[in-house]
Amino acid sequence: MLKVTLIKSPIASLPKHKATVAALGLRKVGQTVTKPDNAAIRGQIFAVKHMVKVEEVNE
């Protein structure tokens, strides 16, 4: 599992990046969501890596 936290606002970013942040389930700066560790999620995180912090969680 991956713990993804939004650390930078997507307001001034590209529409594609805003959509990716929304698809990850992030709405507010500082919000954290837990996502499964798979290729699709990793690809989304890579696209917005400058706006999120990622931690691996062992559950």
All heavy atoms as a GROMACS GRO file, in nm:
protein
  446
    1MET      N    1   0.084  -0.118   0.000
    1MET     CA    2   0.000   0.000   0.000
    1MET      C    3   0.089   0.125   0.000
    1MET      O    4   0.199   0.124   0.055
    1MET     CB    5  -0.090   0.003   0.124
    1MET     CG    6  -0.187  -0.114   0.135
    1MET     SD    7  -0.316  -0.111   0.013
    1MET     CE    8  -0.429   0.002   0.086
    2LEU      N    9   0.037   0.229  -0.062
    2LEU     CA   10   0.108   0.355  -0.069
    2LEU      C   11   0.027   0.464  -0.001
    2LEU      O   12  -0.094   0.474  -0.022
    2LEU     CB   13   0.132   0.395  -0.215
    2LEU     CG   14   0.219   0.302  -0.298
    2LEU    CD1   15   0.218   0.347  -0.443
    2LEU    CD2   16   0.360   0.299  -0.245
    3LYS      N   17   0.092   0.543   0.080
    3LYS     CA   18   0.029   0.656   0.146
    3LYS      C   19   0.069   0.781   0.067
    3LYS      O   20   0.187   0.816   0.062
    3LYS     CB   21   0.078   0.664   0.290
    3LYS     CG   22   0.000   0.755   0.379
    3LYS     CD   23   0.036   0.727   0.523
    3LYS     CE   24   0.085   0.853   0.587
    3LYS     NZ   25   0.121   0.835   0.726
    4VAL      N   26  -0.028   0.846   0.003
    4VAL     CA   27  -0.001   0.960  -0.084
    4VAL      C   28  -0.057   1.086  -0.018
    4VAL      O   29  -0.175   1.092   0.016
    4VAL     CB   30  -0.066   0.940  -0.222
    4VAL    CG1   31  -0.030   1.054  -0.316
    4VAL    CG2   32  -0.027   0.807  -0.282
    5THR      N   33   0.029   1.189  -0.002
    5THR     CA   34  -0.010   1.314   0.060
    5THR      C   35   0.012   1.429  -0.037
    5THR      O   36   0.117   1.440  -0.099
    5THR     CB   37   0.074   1.340   0.187
    5THR    OG1   38   0.063   1.227   0.273
    5THR    CG2   39   0.028   1.465   0.260
    6LEU      N   40  -0.089   1.515  -0.051
    6LEU     CA   41  -0.078   1.632  -0.137
    6LEU      C   42  -0.003   1.740  -0.062
    6LEU      O   43  -0.046   1.782   0.047
    6LEU     CB   44  -0.218   1.682  -0.177
    6LEU     CG   45  -0.225   1.795  -0.278
    6LEU    CD1   46  -0.165   1.751  -0.412
    6LEU    CD2   47  -0.368   1.841  -0.300
    7ILE      N   48   0.111   1.786  -0.116
    7ILE     CA   49   0.193   1.885  -0.045
    7ILE      C   50   0.198   2.018  -0.118
    7ILE      O   51   0.247   2.116  -0.064
    7ILE     CB   52   0.337   1.834  -0.021
    7ILE    CG1   53   0.403   1.797  -0.152
    7ILE    CG2   54   0.336   1.718   0.076
    7ILE    CD1   55   0.552   1.770  -0.140
    8LYS      N   56   0.148   2.024  -0.242
    8LYS     CA   57   0.149   2.149  -0.318
    8LYS      C   58   0.016   2.162  -0.390
    8LYS      O   59  -0.038   2.064  -0.442
    8LYS     CB   60   0.263   2.145  -0.420
    8LYS     CG   61   0.281   2.273  -0.500
    8LYS     CD   62   0.401   2.260  -0.593
    8LYS     CE   63   0.426   2.387  -0.672
    8LYS     NZ   64   0.324   2.415  -0.769
    9SER      N   65  -0.037   2.282  -0.393
    9SER     CA   66  -0.166   2.305  -0.456
    9SER      C   67  -0.158   2.288  -0.607
    9SER      O   68  -0.065   2.337  -0.671
    9SER     CB   69  -0.215   2.446  -0.424
    9SER     OG   70  -0.332   2.474  -0.494
   10PRO      N   71  -0.258   2.222  -0.667
   10PRO     CA   72  -0.260   2.204  -0.812
   10PRO      C   73  -0.325   2.322  -0.887
   10PRO      O   74  -0.348   2.313  -1.006
   10PRO     CB   75  -0.341   2.076  -0.830
   10PRO     CG   76  -0.433   2.074  -0.714
   10PRO     CD   77  -0.357   2.139  -0.601
   11ILE      N   78  -0.354   2.432  -0.819
   11ILE     CA   79  -0.428   2.543  -0.881
   11ILE      C   80  -0.359   2.595  -1.008
   11ILE      O   81  -0.424   2.612  -1.110
   11ILE     CB   82  -0.448   2.658  -0.780
   11ILE    CG1   83  -0.550   2.617  -0.676
   11ILE    CG2   84  -0.493   2.786  -0.850
   11ILE    CD1   85  -0.568   2.716  -0.564
   12ALA      N   86  -0.230   2.620  -1.002
   12ALA     CA   87  -0.160   2.680  -1.117
   12ALA      C   88  -0.097   2.576  -1.209
   12ALA      O   89  -0.015   2.610  -1.293
   12ALA     CB   90  -0.054   2.776  -1.067
   13SER      N   91  -0.138   2.450  -1.196
   13SER     CA   92  -0.077   2.346  -1.278
   13SER      C   93  -0.162   2.316  -1.401
   13SER      O   94  -0.272   2.369  -1.418
   13SER     CB   95  -0.057   2.219  -1.195
   13SER     OG   96  -0.180   2.173  -1.147
   14LEU      N   97  -0.113   2.228  -1.485
   14LEU     CA   98  -0.182   2.190  -1.607
   14LEU      C   99  -0.314   2.119  -1.574
   14LEU      O  100  -0.323   2.049  -1.474
   14LEU     CB  101  -0.095   2.095  -1.689
   14LEU     CG  102   0.038   2.150  -1.739
   14LEU    CD1  103   0.120   2.038  -1.801
   14LEU    CD2  104   0.012   2.259  -1.841
   15PRO      N  105  -0.415   2.134  -1.660
   15PRO     CA  106  -0.542   2.065  -1.638
   15PRO      C  107  -0.526   1.913  -1.624
   15PRO      O  108  -0.596   1.849  -1.545
   15PRO     CB  109  -0.623   2.099  -1.762
   15PRO     CG  110  -0.567   2.228  -1.809
   15PRO     CD  111  -0.420   2.223  -1.775
   16LYS      N  112  -0.432   1.857  -1.697
   16LYS     CA  113  -0.404   1.713  -1.690
   16LYS      C  114  -0.357   1.675  -1.549
   16LYS      O  115  -0.396   1.573  -1.495
   16LYS     CB  116  -0.299   1.678  -1.794
   16LYS     CG  117  -0.263   1.533  -1.803
   16LYS     CD  118  -0.162   1.511  -1.914
   16LYS     CE  119  -0.117   1.368  -1.921
   16LYS     NZ  120  -0.019   1.346  -2.028
   17HIS      N  121  -0.273   1.759  -1.490
   17HIS     CA  122  -0.222   1.732  -1.356
   17HIS      C  123  -0.332   1.749  -1.252
   17HIS      O  124  -0.339   1.672  -1.155
   17HIS     CB  125  -0.104   1.821  -1.323
   17HIS     CG  126   0.018   1.789  -1.404
   17HIS    ND1  127   0.132   1.866  -1.400
   17HIS    CD2  128   0.044   1.690  -1.492
   17HIS    CE1  129   0.223   1.814  -1.482
   17HIS    NE2  130   0.170   1.707  -1.538
   18LYS      N  131  -0.418   1.850  -1.271
   18LYS     CA  132  -0.531   1.869  -1.179
   18LYS      C  133  -0.621   1.746  -1.180
   18LYS      O  134  -0.666   1.699  -1.075
   18LYS     CB  135  -0.613   1.991  -1.220
   18LYS     CG  136  -0.545   2.122  -1.196
   18LYS     CD  137  -0.637   2.236  -1.238
   18LYS     CE  138  -0.567   2.369  -1.231
   18LYS     NZ  139  -0.653   2.479  -1.271
   19ALA      N  140  -0.646   1.693  -1.299
   19ALA     CA  141  -0.732   1.575  -1.312
   19ALA      C  142  -0.668   1.452  -1.246
   19ALA      O  143  -0.737   1.371  -1.184
   19ALA     CB  144  -0.760   1.547  -1.459
   20THR      N  145  -0.537   1.440  -1.258
   20THR     CA  146  -0.466   1.327  -1.197
   20THR      C  147  -0.473   1.334  -1.045
   20THR      O  148  -0.496   1.233  -0.979
   20THR     CB  149  -0.319   1.323  -1.244
   20THR    OG1  150  -0.318   1.314  -1.386
   20THR    CG2  151  -0.246   1.205  -1.185
   21VAL      N  152  -0.454   1.454  -0.990
   21VAL     CA  153  -0.464   1.471  -0.845
   21VAL      C  154  -0.605   1.437  -0.798
   21VAL      O  155  -0.622   1.367  -0.697
   21VAL     CB  156  -0.425   1.616  -0.805
   21VAL    CG1  157  -0.462   1.645  -0.660
   21VAL    CG2  158  -0.277   1.639  -0.827
   22ALA      N  159  -0.705   1.480  -0.871
   22ALA     CA  160  -0.844   1.448  -0.836
   22ALA      C  161  -0.870   1.298  -0.846
   22ALA      O  162  -0.940   1.240  -0.762
   22ALA     CB  163  -0.940   1.525  -0.926
   23ALA      N  164  -0.814   1.234  -0.947
   23ALA     CA  165  -0.832   1.090  -0.965
   23ALA      C  166  -0.768   1.010  -0.852
   23ALA      O  167  -0.814   0.900  -0.819
   23ALA     CB  168  -0.775   1.046  -1.100
   24LEU      N  169  -0.664   1.065  -0.793
   24LEU     CA  170  -0.601   1.000  -0.678
   24LEU      C  171  -0.684   1.019  -0.552
   24LEU      O  172  -0.657   0.957  -0.449
   24LEU     CB  173  -0.460   1.056  -0.656
   24LEU     CG  174  -0.352   1.007  -0.752
   24LEU    CD1  175  -0.225   1.090  -0.737
   24LEU    CD2  176  -0.322   0.861  -0.731
   25GLY      N  177  -0.785   1.105  -0.559
   25GLY     CA  178  -0.872   1.127  -0.444
   25GLY      C  179  -0.825   1.237  -0.352
   25GLY      O  180  -0.868   1.245  -0.238
   26LEU      N  181  -0.737   1.324  -0.402
   26LEU     CA  182  -0.683   1.432  -0.320
   26LEU      C  183  -0.753   1.563  -0.353
   26LEU      O  184  -0.764   1.601  -0.469
   26LEU     CB  185  -0.532   1.445  -0.345
   26LEU     CG  186  -0.450   1.323  -0.307
   26LEU    CD1  187  -0.310   1.334  -0.363
   26LEU    CD2  188  -0.446   1.306  -0.157
   27ARG      N  189  -0.801   1.632  -0.248
   27ARG     CA  190  -0.872   1.757  -0.269
   27ARG      C  191  -0.804   1.876  -0.204
   27ARG      O  192  -0.800   1.984  -0.260
   27ARG     CB  193  -1.014   1.745  -0.215
   27ARG     CG  194  -1.099   1.651  -0.296
   27ARG     CD  195  -1.240   1.648  -0.243
   27ARG     NE  196  -1.323   1.555  -0.321
   27ARG     CZ  197  -1.331   1.426  -0.298
   27ARG    NH1  198  -1.261   1.372  -0.200
   27ARG    NH2  199  -1.408   1.348  -0.372
   28LYS      N  200  -0.752   1.857  -0.082
   28LYS     CA  201  -0.692   1.967  -0.007
   28LYS      C  202  -0.545   1.940   0.021
   28LYS      O  203  -0.504   1.825   0.034
   28LYS     CB  204  -0.764   1.983   0.127
   28LYS     CG  205  -0.909   2.022   0.115
   28LYS     CD  206  -0.969   2.040   0.252
   28LYS     CE  207  -1.113   2.083   0.242
   28LYS     NZ  208  -1.171   2.110   0.374
   29VAL      N  209  -0.468   2.047   0.030
   29VAL     CA  210  -0.327   2.035   0.063
   29VAL      C  211  -0.317   1.975   0.203
   29VAL      O  212  -0.387   2.017   0.295
   29VAL     CB  213  -0.257   2.172   0.056
   29VAL    CG1  214  -0.113   2.160   0.105
   29VAL    CG2  215  -0.260   2.225  -0.086
   30GLY      N  216  -0.233   1.875   0.218
   30GLY     CA  217  -0.217   1.807   0.346
   30GLY      C  218  -0.301   1.682   0.359
   30GLY      O  219  -0.283   1.604   0.452
   31GLN      N  220  -0.394   1.662   0.267
   31GLN     CA  221  -0.480   1.543   0.272
   31GLN      C  222  -0.400   1.420   0.231
   31GLN      O  223  -0.315   1.425   0.142
   31GLN     CB  224  -0.598   1.561   0.178
   31GLN     CG  225  -0.696   1.445   0.180
   31GLN     CD  226  -0.811   1.464   0.083
   31GLN    OE1  227  -0.816   1.560   0.009
   31GLN    NE2  228  -0.903   1.369   0.085
   32THR      N  229  -0.427   1.308   0.297
   32THR     CA  230  -0.357   1.183   0.271
   32THR      C  231  -0.457   1.075   0.234
   32THR      O  232  -0.563   1.066   0.295
   32THR     CB  233  -0.278   1.140   0.395
   32THR    OG1  234  -0.185   1.244   0.429
   32THR    CG2  235  -0.201   1.012   0.369
   33VAL      N  236  -0.423   0.996   0.132
   33VAL     CA  237  -0.504   0.881   0.094
   33VAL      C  238  -0.414   0.758   0.086
   33VAL      O  239  -0.294   0.770   0.064
   33VAL     CB  240  -0.577   0.901  -0.041
   33VAL    CG1  241  -0.680   1.010  -0.032
   33VAL    CG2  242  -0.480   0.928  -0.153
   34THR      N  243  -0.473   0.642   0.105
   34THR     CA  244  -0.400   0.516   0.093
   34THR      C  245  -0.445   0.447  -0.034
   34THR      O  246  -0.565   0.428  -0.055
   34THR     CB  247  -0.426   0.426   0.215
   34THR    OG1  248  -0.394   0.500   0.332
   34THR    CG2  249  -0.341   0.302   0.209
   35LYS      N  250  -0.350   0.411  -0.119
   35LYS     CA  251  -0.380   0.348  -0.248
   35LYS      C  252  -0.303   0.218  -0.260
   35LYS      O  253  -0.195   0.203  -0.202
   35LYS     CB  254  -0.338   0.441  -0.363
   35LYS     CG  255  -0.416   0.569  -0.372
   35LYS     CD  256  -0.557   0.541  -0.415
   35LYS     CE  257  -0.638   0.666  -0.428
   35LYS     NZ  258  -0.773   0.639  -0.471
   36PRO      N  259  -0.354   0.123  -0.339
   36PRO     CA  260  -0.280  -0.001  -0.362
   36PRO      C  261  -0.153   0.026  -0.443
   36PRO      O  262  -0.149   0.121  -0.522
   36PRO     CB  263  -0.378  -0.089  -0.440
   36PRO     CG  264  -0.475   0.006  -0.499
   36PRO     CD  265  -0.483   0.124  -0.407
   37ASP      N  266  -0.053  -0.055  -0.422
   37ASP     CA  267   0.074  -0.038  -0.493
   37ASP      C  268   0.068  -0.119  -0.623
   37ASP      O  269   0.095  -0.238  -0.625
   37ASP     CB  270   0.189  -0.086  -0.405
   37ASP     CG  271   0.324  -0.052  -0.465
   37ASP    OD1  272   0.329   0.011  -0.572
   37ASP    OD2  273   0.426  -0.090  -0.404
   38ASN      N  274   0.028  -0.053  -0.732
   38ASN     CA  275   0.028  -0.119  -0.863
   38ASN      C  276   0.078  -0.021  -0.969
   38ASN      O  277   0.102   0.097  -0.941
   38ASN     CB  278  -0.112  -0.174  -0.897
   38ASN     CG  279  -0.218  -0.067  -0.900
   38ASN    OD1  280  -0.195   0.044  -0.947
   38ASN    ND2  281  -0.336  -0.100  -0.851
   39ALA      N  282   0.093  -0.069  -1.089
   39ALA     CA  283   0.152   0.011  -1.197
   39ALA      C  284   0.069   0.134  -1.231
   39ALA      O  285   0.123   0.241  -1.259
   39ALA     CB  286   0.173  -0.075  -1.321
   40ALA      N  287  -0.062   0.122  -1.229
   40ALA     CA  288  -0.150   0.234  -1.264
   40ALA      C  289  -0.135   0.349  -1.164
   40ALA      O  290  -0.121   0.466  -1.203
   40ALA     CB  291  -0.294   0.188  -1.270
   41ILE      N  292  -0.136   0.316  -1.037
   41ILE     CA  293  -0.122   0.418  -0.933
   41ILE      C  294   0.017   0.479  -0.937
   41ILE      O  295   0.034   0.600  -0.924
   41ILE     CB  296  -0.153   0.359  -0.793
   41ILE    CG1  297  -0.296   0.307  -0.787
   41ILE    CG2  298  -0.126   0.461  -0.684
   41ILE    CD1  299  -0.403   0.412  -0.802
   42ARG      N  300   0.119   0.395  -0.956
   42ARG     CA  301   0.257   0.447  -0.966
   42ARG      C  302   0.270   0.544  -1.083
   42ARG      O  303   0.341   0.644  -1.074
   42ARG     CB  304   0.356   0.332  -0.982
   42ARG     CG  305   0.369   0.245  -0.860
   42ARG     CD  306   0.497   0.274  -0.791
   42ARG     NE  307   0.509   0.191  -0.671
   42ARG     CZ  308   0.603   0.212  -0.582
   42ARG    NH1  309   0.691   0.307  -0.600
   42ARG    NH2  310   0.609   0.138  -0.475
   43GLY      N  311   0.204   0.516  -1.194
   43GLY     CA  312   0.207   0.606  -1.310
   43GLY      C  313   0.142   0.739  -1.280
   43GLY      O  314   0.192   0.844  -1.320
   44GLN      N  315   0.030   0.737  -1.209
   44GLN     CA  316  -0.037   0.862  -1.171
   44GLN      C  317   0.053   0.943  -1.078
   44GLN      O  318   0.065   1.065  -1.094
   44GLN     CB  319  -0.170   0.832  -1.101
   44GLN     CG  320  -0.278   0.783  -1.193
   44GLN     CD  321  -0.406   0.755  -1.118
   44GLN    OE1  322  -0.405   0.708  -1.004
   44GLN    NE2  323  -0.518   0.783  -1.182
   45ILE      N  324   0.114   0.876  -0.982
   45ILE     CA  325   0.202   0.945  -0.888
   45ILE      C  326   0.321   1.005  -0.961
   45ILE      O  327   0.362   1.118  -0.934
   45ILE     CB  328   0.248   0.849  -0.777
   45ILE    CG1  329   0.128   0.814  -0.687
   45ILE    CG2  330   0.362   0.908  -0.696
   45ILE    CD1  331   0.154   0.700  -0.591
   46PHE      N  332   0.377   0.932  -1.058
   46PHE     CA  333   0.491   0.983  -1.134
   46PHE      C  334   0.455   1.111  -1.208
   46PHE      O  335   0.536   1.203  -1.218
   46PHE     CB  336   0.541   0.876  -1.232
   46PHE     CG  337   0.662   0.919  -1.309
   46PHE    CD1  338   0.788   0.916  -1.251
   46PHE    CD2  339   0.651   0.965  -1.439
   46PHE    CE1  340   0.901   0.957  -1.321
   46PHE    CE2  341   0.762   1.007  -1.510
   46PHE     CZ  342   0.888   1.003  -1.451
   47ALA      N  343   0.333   1.119  -1.260
   47ALA     CA  344   0.290   1.236  -1.337
   47ALA      C  345   0.282   1.361  -1.249
   47ALA      O  346   0.302   1.473  -1.299
   47ALA     CB  347   0.156   1.210  -1.403
   48VAL      N  348   0.253   1.345  -1.122
   48VAL     CA  349   0.239   1.461  -1.033
   48VAL      C  350   0.337   1.454  -0.915
   48VAL      O  351   0.309   1.502  -0.806
   48VAL     CB  352   0.094   1.474  -0.982
   48VAL    CG1  353   0.000   1.510  -1.095
   48VAL    CG2  354   0.048   1.349  -0.911
   49LYS      N  355   0.452   1.395  -0.939
   49LYS     CA  356   0.549   1.372  -0.830
   49LYS      C  357   0.596   1.501  -0.764
   49LYS      O  358   0.640   1.499  -0.650
   49LYS     CB  359   0.667   1.290  -0.881
   49LYS     CG  360   0.751   1.358  -0.985
   49LYS     CD  361   0.866   1.268  -1.030
   49LYS     CE  362   0.946   1.336  -1.137
   49LYS     NZ  363   0.918   1.290  -1.270
   50HIS      N  364   0.586   1.613  -0.834
   50HIS     CA  365   0.628   1.741  -0.778
   50HIS      C  366   0.524   1.798  -0.681
   50HIS      O  367   0.552   1.896  -0.611
   50HIS     CB  368   0.655   1.841  -0.890
   50HIS     CG  369   0.539   1.864  -0.980
   50HIS    ND1  370   0.500   1.770  -1.075
   50HIS    CD2  371   0.452   1.966  -0.990
   50HIS    CE1  372   0.395   1.817  -1.139
   50HIS    NE2  373   0.363   1.935  -1.089
   51MET      N  374   0.406   1.737  -0.674
   51MET     CA  375   0.299   1.787  -0.587
   51MET      C  376   0.264   1.693  -0.473
   51MET      O  377   0.186   1.730  -0.386
   51MET     CB  378   0.171   1.810  -0.668
   51MET     CG  379   0.175   1.929  -0.757
   51MET     SD  380   0.013   1.965  -0.824
   51MET     CE  381   0.021   1.873  -0.976
   52VAL      N  382   0.318   1.572  -0.474
   52VAL     CA  383   0.280   1.474  -0.372
   52VAL      C  384   0.401   1.415  -0.301
   52VAL      O  385   0.512   1.419  -0.352
   52VAL     CB  386   0.196   1.358  -0.434
   52VAL    CG1  387   0.065   1.408  -0.489
   52VAL    CG2  388   0.274   1.283  -0.538
   53LYS      N  389   0.374   1.363  -0.182
   53LYS     CA  390   0.475   1.289  -0.105
   53LYS      C  391   0.422   1.147  -0.092
   53LYS      O  392   0.304   1.127  -0.061
   53LYS     CB  393   0.493   1.353   0.032
   53LYS     CG  394   0.595   1.284   0.119
   53LYS     CD  395   0.615   1.356   0.250
   53LYS     CE  396   0.505   1.315   0.346
   53LYS     NZ  397   0.527   1.366   0.484
   54VAL      N  398   0.507   1.049  -0.114
   54VAL     CA  399   0.465   0.910  -0.113
   54VAL      C  400   0.545   0.831  -0.010
   54VAL      O  401   0.666   0.846   0.000
   54VAL     CB  402   0.485   0.845  -0.252
   54VAL    CG1  403   0.438   0.701  -0.252
   54VAL    CG2  404   0.414   0.925  -0.359
   55GLU      N  405   0.472   0.752   0.069
   55GLU     CA  406   0.535   0.662   0.166
   55GLU      C  407   0.479   0.522   0.147
   55GLU      O  408   0.361   0.507   0.117
   55GLU     CB  409   0.504   0.708   0.309
   55GLU     CG  410   0.549   0.848   0.342
   55GLU     CD  411   0.496   0.893   0.477
   55GLU    OE1  412   0.480   0.809   0.568
   55GLU    OE2  413   0.470   1.013   0.491
   56GLU      N  414   0.564   0.422   0.165
   56GLU     CA  415   0.516   0.285   0.158
   56GLU      C  416   0.467   0.243   0.295
   56GLU      O  417   0.532   0.268   0.396
   56GLU     CB  418   0.628   0.191   0.111
   56GLU     CG  419   0.661   0.208  -0.036
   56GLU     CD  420   0.747   0.096  -0.089
   56GLU    OE1  421   0.744  -0.014  -0.032
   56GLU    OE2  422   0.816   0.120  -0.188
   57VAL      N  423   0.351   0.180   0.298
   57VAL     CA  424   0.291   0.135   0.423
   57VAL      C  425   0.276  -0.015   0.419
   57VAL      O  426   0.223  -0.070   0.322
   57VAL     CB  427   0.151   0.200   0.443
   57VAL    CG1  428   0.087   0.150   0.570
   57VAL    CG2  429   0.161   0.351   0.442
   58ASN      N  430   0.326  -0.082   0.520
   58ASN     CA  431   0.313  -0.228   0.528
   58ASN      C  432   0.191  -0.263   0.612
   58ASN      O  433   0.186  -0.232   0.730
   58ASN     CB  434   0.439  -0.290   0.590
   58ASN     CG  435   0.559  -0.270   0.503
   58ASN    OD1  436   0.547  -0.268   0.382
   58ASN    ND2  437   0.674  -0.252   0.563
   59GLU      N  438   0.093  -0.323   0.550
   59GLU     CA  439  -0.028  -0.362   0.622
   59GLU      C  440  -0.053  -0.509   0.608
   59GLU      O  441  -0.033  -0.569   0.511
   59GLU     CB  442  -0.149  -0.285   0.570
   59GLU     CG  443  -0.145  -0.141   0.609
   59GLU     CD  444  -0.271  -0.066   0.567
   59GLU    OE1  445  -0.368  -0.130   0.522
   59GLU    OE2  446  -0.271   0.055   0.579
   0.00000   0.00000   0.00000
